[in-house]
């Protein structure tokens, strides 16, 4: 196990705006307060949710969409930075050639990557029946939400492991 000592520098409590995107609300706080390393916990209600579930055998994620009101019983995660080679640019992914940009041989232009803030969130939801649903949160529309964020000195960076999945670089 790799680890490092961190020093908590600030703490925040926030209330999400109705109709906002759940992860974007956390990112808005992180940007406004210049949080480069942090952890958070949140709860509330959403009108829909999209999660990724890990297919461990194939080391990839499967997308699952819940188009229904849900209670967020727990949402935890980290605020960090990640270098993305395929960050979206103008409705396409960086390095993805348009018809105008493709060479005669159809080769893609080189990928340059971009460093961006990463809100990594895992959530557990409850249906009115009490059935639990969970996964790595990709998006959700806020009905109500409250969040606690603890910021640390320095920054967290995510790096790609041999498996192709990214983790905190400790």
N, C-alpha and C positions, 0 to 999 in steps of 0.2 A: 504494500500500500504506500502510495506517495501522499505526503501531506506538507502543509506549511502553516505557520502561525500567522494569524491575521489580527489586526487591531480595529475594532469597531470605532468608527469616527462620528457617525450620526445615525439617527433613527427617525422614521417618518410614519405617519398614519395618513391614509388617503381614502377618499370616497370616490368611486367611479361614477361617471356621468351615464345616465340612462341612454341607450342607443349606441354608445361607443363600442369600440372593439376592445375586448378584455386585455389582451397583451399590449395593445397600443397605449392603454391607460398607464400601465406600468412603465413602458418605455418613455412616455411623456414626462413622468416624474423623474426617471433616470436622466433624461436629457436636461430638464430644467434645473436639476440639482447637481449635474455633472458627476453622477455616480458611475464609476468605472468598474467597481466590484461590489457585489451585494447579494443578499438573499432576501426572499420575500415569502410571505404567506398571505393568502386571501380567501375570501368566501363570499357567497352571495347567490344571485339567481341570474340565469341567462335564458334567452329565447331560443337559442340554437348553439351548437358547438361542433367543431371539427377537431378530431384528435388523430394522432398517429399511434399505431400499435406495432411493436417490434416483432418482426418475423425473424426469430433468432437463427433458425436453420439457414436462411438465405441472407442474413445480416442486412436487412432492409426494413423499411417501415411501410405499413399498409394504412391507407387513409380511411377513416370511418367518420361519417357525418350523422349527427343527431339533429334533425329538424323539428325540435319540440322543446317546450319549456323544461328546464332542469334546475335543480338546486345544486350549487357548487358547495359541497360539504368541505372540501379542502383543495387548495391550489398552492403548490410550493414550487420554488425554483431559484434560479440564479440570474444575476445581471453580470454580463461578461462581454468580451470582444471576440470576434471571429473574423478570419480572413476568408472571404468567399470568392472562389474563382468564377462562379456562375451567378453572381448577383444580378437581379433584374435591372435592365437599362432600357428605357423607352419601350416597355412592353415586351421585351425579349431578354434573354439571358446574355450577360457579358460573354463575349467569345462566340456567340451564335451569329453566324453571318446572315445578312439579308441577301436577297437576290442580287442587289447592286454591289454588295461587298465581296461576294464569292469570286474567287479566282476562276480561271478557265478550268482548272482541275477540281473545282468545288471545295478547295481547302478552306478551313475556317481561319480567321485571323487569330493571332496569339491571344491567349487569355491573360489578362493583367491582374485580375483579382481586386478586391476592395475590402477594407477593414470596416466592419460595422458592429454596432451594439447588438448583442444577442440576449433576448429575454427567453430563457429556457424554462418552460413551465410544465408541470405535471398536475393533472387535476382528477379529482374524483367527484362524480355527479350522482345525484339521486333522482329517480323518477318519482312521481306521486305514489306509485305502488311500493316504493322503498327499494326497488332494484337499483343496484350500484353499477355505474359505468365508469371507465377510467381510461386514461391514455396521456400521451404527450400533447399538450394543448397547442393547436395551431391557430384557432380562432374561435371566438364566441361573441355574441351580441349581448351587452350588459343590460339587465333589467335593474338589478341592484348589485353593489359590490363594495367591499371595504378591504383595505390592504395594509399590511405592516411591512416596511422595508428597513433593513439594517444595512447601512453602507460601511464599507471597509476602506482602509487606506490602501493606495496602490490600485492595481487593476487585475482582473481575472482575464486570461486569454484561453481560448479554446483551440485545440490542435487536433488534427486528424490522426487517429491511431492506425495500426496495421490493418485492422478490421475494416477501415473505411469510415468508421463512426467517430465523431469528435467528442472530446472530453476536456475538462479543465486541465491546463498545463500547470502542474504543481511541481 
